[in-house]
Amino acid sequence: MKIRILITVAVCLIATVLFSCAGDRTEMTDNNANPVSPIMPYTLTTLDNGLDVIVKEVHSVPIVAVHFWCNTGSINETDREHGISHFYEHMFFKGTEKRGVGEMNNQITGLGGYNNAGTSHEITLYYVALPSENFSLAADILVDAIRNSTFDEAEVEKELGVIKEEINRSEDDPSGLMRDEIYKILFPDTPYSHKVLGTRESVSGLTPEDFKNYLAKYYVPNNMTAVVVGDVDTDEAVEEIRKLTEGWEPDETVTERLADFEVPRQEGVHELILEKDVNMSYVLMAFQTAGLTDKRENAALDVASSILSEGRSSRLYKRIVEDEQIASSVSAYINPMTRTGMFMVSGTMDEQNVPKFREVVLDEIEKLRSGSPDPAELEKVKTMLKADFQFSNETNSDIAQTLGYYSTIGMLEKATEYEKSIDMVTIEELNTYVNKTLTPDSYSIVIVNQRDEGEKEARGE
């Protein structure tokens, strides 16, 4: 599946501002009454304590997804805290004053639901999905875990072993290894260069007190978003979350603790070659982009990535995989973040084909830079991208993830803009951004090759 952060352009919205005991409310609807929109309508309510509550009613099935998002990730960690955002995610369901270790998970799964969490450089989320009649329990479990986690020392130690093993796996996995290294190369001396998982050394030094301090610093209502999508009544859902978060005080100084930095432009070609115990070679090429700061660039580059690699008839797939049989796979995609981003091309191949792979990728990018796609090709790609967006927002949890992500990074309006933004991409705009961003003299590349057999013998393998 193509990895893509979806940036979107406004779909003729009407904003109706209402006021209630819960706080300020905005109802977002589509004045074209588009029945197929996966995101619209939804309601945004800001509670008196600053917590944003987004509710989208979906009554097709009796299921509800409840998400809590926090505006923090690895970019906010100090040097000694590297990995704490992810570690905290692991500790989230490990017990509170009200519920013992394992009790939260047992309650959720016992009702036929599931729970999980995720961490990135910029955000952390926690969610529960279960039959909608148990919405109140799901919301209570999440709020309880956020506000009352005990961080038992034995549980911290137990989970430390799990995280160290996760770090080991990430270093053994070529794809994960390449992603970590490309961040270091493209964004040196910035918080983006830090691994989300942290290091064995950094996570080993974390204590229960560190988790409590981290919780106090960032997990405050005015730095978080609650998202409810499913078979619920909006007013009842908002009121339930308001009651559960009563007494949870905001912290107006939280913005002073959030990371504030700029990402300089990385010029020139940067190459890193690694050797691992793999059977094939893995390649990741990355061009620096403006990220979420330029929504038109993101739309144009999303189109460009699909022209290059979406489907068997795409340019890179047809030439690299089918015609010249250089690689067994190839994929192009964008990864925009709030301060910067990447246009990435990856592939898997025999080691002797790595130079040719690199040559062909640059050649096909140059063709895109110097020429225009056929109008039919452009329209086909637009249709595919819009269909991908629909499919990526099929379930309640999918929709909650889209709304939660954009709300957390302060760009909620963009959650409804994607399809129109793709429609607006012209051949001229595509050429402008491809020539600006995908330059052959400014990119980074990480290659993972098979370890030399002589080195293996020297190590006694």
C-alpha positions as CSV (number, residue, x, y, z in Angstrom):
1,M,0.0,0.0,0.0
2,K,1.3,3.4,-0.9
3,I,2.4,5.4,2.2
4,R,1.0,8.9,1.9
5,I,0.0,11.8,4.2
6,L,-3.1,13.2,2.5
7,I,-3.2,17.0,2.3
8,T,-6.5,18.3,1.1
9,V,-8.2,21.6,-0.2
10,A,-11.5,23.1,0.9
11,V,-14.8,21.5,-0.2
12,C,-17.2,24.5,-0.1
13,L,-17.8,24.5,3.7
14,I,-20.4,26.2,5.8
15,A,-19.3,26.9,9.3
16,T,-22.1,27.4,11.8
17,V,-20.9,28.6,15.2
18,L,-23.1,27.5,18.1
19,F,-22.7,28.0,21.8
20,S,-23.5,25.5,24.5
21,C,-22.6,24.6,28.1
22,A,-19.8,22.4,26.7
23,G,-18.0,25.2,25.0
24,D,-17.7,26.7,21.5
25,R,-19.0,24.5,18.8
26,T,-18.6,24.5,15.0
27,E,-20.5,22.3,12.7
28,M,-18.8,21.6,9.4
29,T,-21.0,20.5,6.5
30,D,-20.8,20.4,2.8
31,N,-23.1,22.9,1.2
32,N,-23.1,20.8,-2.0
33,A,-24.6,18.0,0.1
34,N,-22.1,15.5,-1.2
35,P,-23.3,12.1,0.1
36,V,-20.1,10.3,-0.6
37,S,-17.7,12.5,1.4
38,P,-16.0,10.2,3.9
39,I,-15.2,13.1,6.3
40,M,-18.2,15.4,6.2
41,P,-20.1,16.4,8.2
42,Y,-18.5,16.6,11.6
43,T,-18.8,18.8,14.7
44,L,-15.9,20.4,16.5
45,T,-16.5,21.5,20.1
46,T,-13.8,23.2,22.2
47,L,-14.5,22.5,25.9
48,D,-13.9,25.1,28.6
49,N,-10.6,23.4,29.5
50,G,-9.4,23.7,25.9
51,L,-9.9,20.1,24.9
52,D,-11.1,19.8,21.2
53,V,-13.8,17.2,20.8
54,I,-14.6,16.2,17.2
55,V,-17.7,14.0,16.6
56,K,-18.8,12.5,13.3
57,E,-22.0,10.4,13.5
58,V,-22.0,7.2,11.4
59,H,-25.1,5.1,11.9
60,S,-24.5,2.4,9.3
61,V,-23.2,-0.1,11.9
62,P,-23.4,0.0,15.8
63,I,-19.7,0.6,16.2
64,V,-17.8,3.6,17.6
65,A,-14.2,4.6,17.5
66,V,-12.9,6.8,20.2
67,H,-9.4,8.4,19.8
68,F,-7.4,10.7,22.0
69,W,-4.5,12.6,20.3
70,C,-1.7,14.4,21.9
71,N,0.3,17.1,20.3
72,T,3.7,15.6,21.2
73,G,6.1,13.2,19.8
74,S,9.8,12.5,19.6
75,I,10.6,16.1,18.5
76,N,9.7,17.3,22.0
77,E,12.1,15.0,23.8
78,T,15.3,16.1,25.6
79,D,18.6,14.3,24.9
80,R,18.1,12.0,28.0
81,E,14.4,11.4,27.1
82,H,14.8,10.1,23.6
83,G,12.2,7.4,23.1
84,I,9.9,8.5,26.0
85,S,7.0,9.4,23.7
86,H,6.9,5.9,22.3
87,F,7.7,4.3,25.7
88,Y,4.8,6.2,27.2
89,E,2.5,4.8,24.5
90,H,3.6,1.3,25.7
91,M,2.7,2.2,29.3
92,F,-0.7,3.7,28.5
93,F,-2.8,0.7,29.1
94,K,-0.6,-0.7,32.0
95,G,-2.8,0.3,34.9
96,T,-4.3,3.2,36.8
97,E,-5.5,3.9,40.3
98,K,-8.9,2.6,39.3
99,R,-8.0,-0.3,37.0
100,G,-5.2,-2.8,37.6
101,V,-2.6,-4.1,35.1
102,G,-4.4,-5.7,32.2
103,E,-7.9,-4.7,33.3
104,M,-8.4,-2.0,30.7
105,N,-7.5,-4.3,27.9
106,N,-9.6,-7.1,29.3
107,Q,-12.7,-4.8,29.5
108,I,-12.3,-3.7,25.9
109,T,-11.6,-7.1,24.4
110,G,-14.3,-8.7,26.6
111,L,-16.9,-6.5,24.8
112,G,-15.6,-7.4,21.4
113,G,-13.5,-4.3,20.9
114,Y,-9.8,-3.5,20.4
115,N,-7.4,-0.8,21.5
116,N,-4.0,0.4,20.2
117,A,-1.7,3.4,20.1
118,G,0.9,5.0,17.8
119,T,3.7,7.5,18.0
120,S,5.5,9.6,15.4
121,H,7.9,12.5,15.4
122,E,5.1,14.9,15.9
123,I,2.0,13.2,17.4
124,T,0.9,10.4,19.7
125,L,-2.5,8.7,19.6
126,Y,-4.5,6.2,21.7
127,Y,-7.7,4.6,20.6
128,V,-10.5,2.2,21.3
129,A,-13.1,0.7,18.9
130,L,-16.0,-1.3,20.2
131,P,-19.8,-1.7,20.0
132,S,-21.3,1.8,20.3
133,E,-23.5,0.9,23.3
134,N,-20.2,0.8,25.3
135,F,-19.1,4.3,24.2
136,S,-19.1,5.7,27.7
137,L,-16.8,2.9,28.9
138,A,-14.3,3.4,26.0
139,A,-14.1,7.2,26.7
140,D,-13.7,6.5,30.5
141,I,-10.9,4.1,29.9
142,L,-9.0,6.5,27.7
143,V,-9.4,9.5,30.0
144,D,-8.5,7.3,33.0
145,A,-5.3,6.2,31.4
146,I,-4.4,9.7,30.4
147,R,-5.0,11.2,33.8
148,N,-4.3,8.5,36.2
149,S,-1.6,6.1,35.0
150,T,0.5,4.8,37.8
151,F,3.6,3.8,35.9
152,D,4.4,0.8,38.2
153,E,8.1,0.3,38.3
154,A,7.9,-3.5,37.6
155,E,5.7,-2.7,34.5
156,V,8.2,-0.1,33.3
157,E,11.0,-2.7,33.6
158,K,8.9,-5.4,31.9
159,E,8.0,-3.0,29.0
160,L,11.6,-1.9,28.7
161,G,12.5,-5.4,27.5
162,V,9.8,-5.2,24.9
163,I,11.0,-1.9,23.6
164,K,14.6,-3.0,23.4
165,E,13.5,-5.9,21.3
166,E,11.5,-3.5,19.1
167,I,14.7,-1.4,18.6
168,N,16.6,-4.6,17.7
169,R,14.0,-5.5,15.1
170,S,14.0,-2.0,13.7
171,E,17.8,-2.2,13.2
172,D,17.4,-5.6,11.5
173,D,14.6,-4.5,9.2
174,P,16.1,-2.9,6.1
175,S,13.0,-0.7,5.5
176,G,12.9,0.7,9.0
177,L,16.7,1.1,9.1
178,M,16.7,3.1,5.9
179,R,13.9,5.4,7.1
180,D,15.8,6.2,10.3
181,E,19.0,6.9,8.5
182,I,17.3,9.1,5.8
183,Y,15.9,11.3,8.6
184,K,19.4,11.7,10.0
185,I,20.9,12.6,6.6
186,L,18.2,15.0,5.4
187,F,17.5,16.7,8.8
188,P,20.8,16.7,10.7
189,D,21.0,18.6,14.0
190,T,17.2,18.9,14.2
191,P,14.8,16.9,16.4
192,Y,13.6,15.0,13.2
193,S,17.0,13.2,13.2
194,H,16.1,11.4,16.4
195,K,14.7,7.9,16.3
196,V,11.1,7.7,17.5
197,L,12.0,4.5,19.3
198,G,15.0,6.1,21.0
199,T,18.1,4.1,21.7
200,R,18.7,1.2,24.1
201,E,20.8,3.6,26.3
202,S,18.2,6.4,26.4
203,V,15.2,4.2,27.2
204,S,17.1,2.3,29.8
205,G,17.5,5.4,31.9
206,L,13.8,6.3,32.0
207,T,12.1,6.1,35.4
208,P,8.4,6.2,36.6
209,E,9.1,9.8,37.6
210,D,10.2,10.7,34.1
211,F,6.9,9.4,32.8
212,K,4.9,11.4,35.3
213,N,6.9,14.6,34.5
214,Y,6.4,14.0,30.7
215,L,2.7,13.5,31.3
216,A,2.4,16.8,33.2
217,K,4.4,18.7,30.6
218,Y,2.3,17.7,27.5
219,Y,-0.8,15.7,28.4
220,V,-3.0,18.6,29.2
221,P,-6.5,19.2,27.7
222,N,-5.5,22.2,25.6
223,N,-2.8,20.2,23.9
224,M,-5.1,17.3,23.0
225,T,-8.0,16.3,20.8
226,A,-10.7,13.7,21.4
227,V,-12.3,12.2,18.2
228,V,-15.5,10.2,18.3
229,V,-16.7,8.6,15.0
230,G,-19.6,6.1,14.9
231,D,-23.1,5.3,16.0
232,V,-23.5,8.0,18.7
233,D,-25.5,11.2,19.3
234,T,-23.2,14.2,19.0
235,D,-24.6,16.1,22.0
236,E,-24.5,13.1,24.2
237,A,-21.0,12.2,23.2
238,V,-19.7,15.7,23.8
239,E,-21.5,15.9,27.2
240,E,-20.0,12.5,28.2
241,I,-16.5,13.6,27.4
242,R,-17.1,17.0,29.2
243,K,-18.2,15.1,32.3
244,L,-15.2,12.7,32.2
245,T,-12.7,15.6,31.8
246,E,-14.3,17.8,34.4
247,G,-11.6,19.1,36.8
248,W,-8.8,18.5,34.2
249,E,-7.1,21.9,34.2
250,P,-5.5,23.4,31.1
251,D,-1.9,24.7,31.1
252,E,-1.5,27.8,29.0
253,T,2.3,27.4,29.2
254,V,2.3,24.1,27.3
255,T,3.0,25.9,24.0
256,E,6.2,27.3,25.4
257,R,7.4,23.7,25.9
258,L,6.6,22.5,22.3
259,A,9.6,22.2,19.9
260,D,10.3,25.4,18.0
261,F,12.9,25.0,15.3
262,E,13.6,25.4,11.6
263,V,14.8,22.8,9.1
264,P,17.5,24.1,6.7
265,R,17.6,23.0,3.1
266,Q,20.0,20.1,2.6
267,E,21.9,20.7,-0.6
268,G,24.0,18.2,-2.6
269,V,23.8,14.4,-3.0
270,H,24.3,12.4,0.2
271,E,24.8,8.7,0.1
272,L,25.0,6.0,2.8
273,I,25.7,2.3,2.2
274,L,25.1,-0.2,4.9
275,E,25.6,-4.0,5.1
276,K,23.2,-6.3,6.8
277,D,22.3,-10.0,6.8
278,V,19.8,-9.7,3.9
279,N,19.3,-11.6,0.6
280,M,18.5,-8.6,-1.5
281,S,19.6,-5.0,-1.7
282,Y,17.2,-2.3,-0.5
283,V,17.3,1.4,-1.8
284,L,15.6,4.5,-0.5
285,M,16.0,7.8,-2.2
286,A,14.6,11.0,-0.7
287,F,14.2,14.6,-2.0
288,Q,13.5,17.3,0.6
289,T,10.1,19.1,0.3
290,A,8.4,22.0,2.0
291,G,6.0,19.6,3.8
292,L,2.7,20.8,5.2
293,T,3.7,24.4,4.8
294,D,2.9,24.3,1.1
295,K,-0.4,22.5,0.4
296,R,-0.2,23.0,-3.4
297,E,3.2,21.4,-3.5
298,N,1.9,18.4,-1.6
299,A,-1.0,17.9,-4.0
300,A,1.3,18.2,-7.1
301,L,4.0,15.9,-5.7
302,D,1.3,13.3,-4.7
303,V,0.2,13.3,-8.3
304,A,3.8,13.0,-9.4
305,S,4.5,10.1,-7.1
306,S,1.4,8.3,-8.6
307,I,2.5,9.0,-12.2
308,L,5.8,7.3,-11.3
309,S,4.6,4.3,-9.3
310,E,0.9,3.9,-8.9
311,G,-0.2,0.7,-10.6
312,R,1.4,-1.7,-13.1
313,S,1.1,0.9,-15.9
314,S,3.0,3.6,-14.0
315,R,6.3,4.8,-15.4
316,L,8.7,3.4,-12.8
317,Y,6.9,0.1,-12.4
318,K,6.6,-0.6,-16.1
319,R,10.2,0.3,-16.8
320,I,12.0,-1.0,-13.7
321,V,9.9,-4.1,-12.8
322,E,8.4,-5.2,-16.1
323,D,10.5,-4.0,-19.0
324,E,14.1,-3.9,-17.8
325,Q,13.5,-6.2,-14.7
326,I,15.9,-4.2,-12.6
327,A,14.0,-4.6,-9.3
328,S,11.2,-6.8,-7.8
329,S,9.4,-3.7,-6.4
330,V,9.4,0.1,-6.7
331,S,7.3,2.7,-4.9
332,A,7.2,6.5,-4.8
333,Y,5.4,8.4,-2.1
334,I,5.4,11.7,-0.1
335,N,5.9,12.1,3.6
336,P,5.0,15.7,4.6
337,M,5.5,17.0,8.1
338,T,4.7,20.3,9.7
339,R,8.1,21.9,9.1
340,T,9.5,19.9,6.1
341,G,8.9,16.7,4.2
342,M,10.2,14.1,1.8
343,F,9.5,12.8,-1.7
344,M,10.7,9.2,-1.5
345,V,11.4,6.4,-3.9
346,S,12.2,2.9,-2.7
347,G,12.9,-0.5,-4.3
348,T,14.2,-4.0,-3.7
349,M,16.7,-5.7,-6.1
350,D,19.9,-7.7,-6.6
351,E,23.0,-5.7,-5.6
352,Q,24.4,-5.5,-9.1
353,N,21.3,-3.6,-10.2
354,V,21.5,-0.9,-7.6
355,P,23.4,1.6,-9.9
356,K,21.0,1.0,-12.7
357,F,18.0,1.4,-10.4
358,R,19.3,4.8,-9.3
359,E,20.0,5.8,-12.9
360,V,16.5,4.9,-14.1
361,V,14.8,6.6,-11.2
362,L,16.7,9.8,-11.9
363,D,16.0,9.4,-15.6
364,E,12.3,9.0,-15.2
365,I,12.2,12.0,-12.8
366,E,14.1,14.0,-15.4
367,K,11.5,13.1,-18.0
368,L,8.8,14.3,-15.7
369,R,10.8,17.5,-15.1
370,S,11.3,18.3,-18.8
371,G,8.0,17.1,-20.2
372,S,4.3,17.1,-19.5
373,P,2.2,14.0,-18.8
374,D,-0.4,13.1,-21.2
375,P,-3.8,14.7,-20.1
376,A,-5.3,11.2,-20.0
377,E,-2.5,10.0,-17.8
378,L,-3.0,13.0,-15.4
379,E,-6.7,12.4,-15.2
380,K,-6.3,8.7,-14.6
381,V,-3.9,9.3,-11.7
382,K,-6.2,11.9,-10.2
383,T,-9.0,9.3,-10.2
384,M,-6.8,6.7,-8.5
385,L,-5.7,9.1,-5.8
386,K,-9.2,10.2,-5.0
387,A,-10.3,6.5,-4.9
388,D,-7.3,5.8,-2.5
389,F,-8.5,8.6,-0.2
390,Q,-12.0,7.1,-0.1
391,F,-10.7,3.6,0.6
392,S,-8.4,5.0,3.3
393,N,-11.4,6.5,5.1
394,E,-13.7,3.4,4.9
395,T,-13.9,2.6,8.6
396,N,-14.8,4.7,11.7
397,S,-11.2,4.4,12.9
398,D,-9.9,5.5,9.6
399,I,-12.0,8.6,9.6
400,A,-11.1,9.3,13.2
401,Q,-7.4,9.0,12.3
402,T,-7.7,11.5,9.5
403,L,-9.7,14.0,11.6
404,G,-7.5,13.5,14.7
405,Y,-4.2,13.9,12.8
406,Y,-5.1,17.2,11.1
407,S,-6.6,18.6,14.2
408,T,-3.5,17.8,16.3
409,I,-1.2,19.5,13.9
410,G,-3.5,22.5,13.7
411,M,-4.7,22.0,10.2
412,L,-8.2,20.5,10.6
413,E,-9.6,22.3,7.6
414,K,-7.2,20.3,5.4
415,A,-8.9,17.0,6.4
416,T,-11.7,17.8,4.0
417,E,-9.7,19.3,1.2
418,Y,-7.9,16.4,-0.4
419,E,-10.0,15.4,-3.3
420,K,-10.5,19.0,-4.5
421,S,-6.7,19.7,-4.1
422,I,-6.0,16.8,-6.4
423,D,-8.6,18.0,-9.0
424,M,-6.9,21.4,-9.0
425,V,-3.5,20.1,-10.0
426,T,-2.7,21.3,-13.5
427,I,0.1,20.2,-15.9
428,E,1.7,23.6,-15.4
429,E,1.6,23.3,-11.6
430,L,2.9,19.8,-11.7
431,N,5.9,20.9,-13.8
432,T,6.6,23.8,-11.5
433,Y,6.8,21.8,-8.3
434,V,8.6,18.8,-9.9
435,N,11.3,21.1,-11.2
436,K,11.5,23.0,-7.9
437,T,11.8,19.9,-5.7
438,L,13.0,16.8,-7.5
439,T,16.4,18.1,-8.5
440,P,19.1,15.6,-9.6
441,D,21.8,17.4,-7.7
442,S,20.0,17.5,-4.4
443,Y,18.8,14.2,-2.8
444,S,19.8,11.6,-0.3
445,I,20.1,7.9,-0.8
446,V,20.5,5.0,1.6
447,I,21.5,1.5,0.3
448,V,21.4,-1.7,2.3
449,N,23.4,-4.5,0.7
450,Q,24.1,-8.1,1.7
451,R,26.9,-8.4,4.2
452,D,30.2,-9.6,2.6
453,E,30.6,-13.4,3.0
454,G,34.3,-12.9,4.1
455,E,33.1,-10.7,6.9
456,K,30.6,-13.3,8.0
457,E,33.3,-16.0,8.1
458,A,35.5,-13.7,10.1
459,R,32.7,-13.3,12.6
460,G,32.3,-17.1,12.8
461,E,28.9,-17.1,11.2
